[in-house]
């Protein structure tokens, strides 16, 4: 065990520094984790670039990172399902466990949630951090630390597929071919969708989506209307999608999702764009489209880990870059540039 705890601390907008912090000790019901891999999320980059996401504002130094895997290095009192040496991935939530949402299994709605790397809560981009043991999950030997860190973004995709009730034989449209869109696509395929078509305005992103398993792609052309794009989509996939997962947050994509989805279908909204977007209300009502919000995830870690372990999901193509903790600033620059898809930081020393 190292006696240092190098940590990536965001002090304010644009001010990210590597600093030594004390190694935290686990309390009752907690585990100390020696972090091995931490993925950079778009939210990490946005906090770094802008100092805020909506009403979540960086007002004090904050440890970044919430896509985490590692090794249990110390166990707190009362923890019996984990032991020192276990390889693990963590669900970034820590909730009250007492409210109506926690008790009904929808802990992502908990009003007292502590969520890693969301102001004012610290994250895990360090050599060591402490986390609630009941939100920490053991990894099988055949799941790498990098894959374990990807359980978090995959969980966003899995939760959206569950919310939209994607199942065997469905045609699924995923709008936005960024990391979350790719995760939604892979989860839809794992759930048995026969067609998963991804859309984007960036041709290179769509080429990469095919490498990751998309069955079809549709490049949205500059100046075309949503209705014109729908005609091309129908020709491409032989009909309209049963379910759409909207991962871009763009106004065009929200409108397109409603117009494209077949009558009686469902649109799960995942992407965060402007604070307010409009919906084509006449089409939504006349087609009886279900509009479904999908926020983070809930009860997904065991399922995603199993999907990776048994080969239902291959997330490895998404992992394009790997930096050491000492090169965190280079890693963030790479993530910001858009050159990488999933940029990893290696926090271990062995």
Order of alpha helices (4+ residues) and beta strands (2+ residues): beta-beta-beta-alpha-beta-beta-beta-beta-beta-beta-alpha-beta-beta-beta-alpha-alpha-beta-alpha-beta-alpha-beta-alpha-beta-alpha-beta-alpha-beta-alpha-beta-alpha-beta
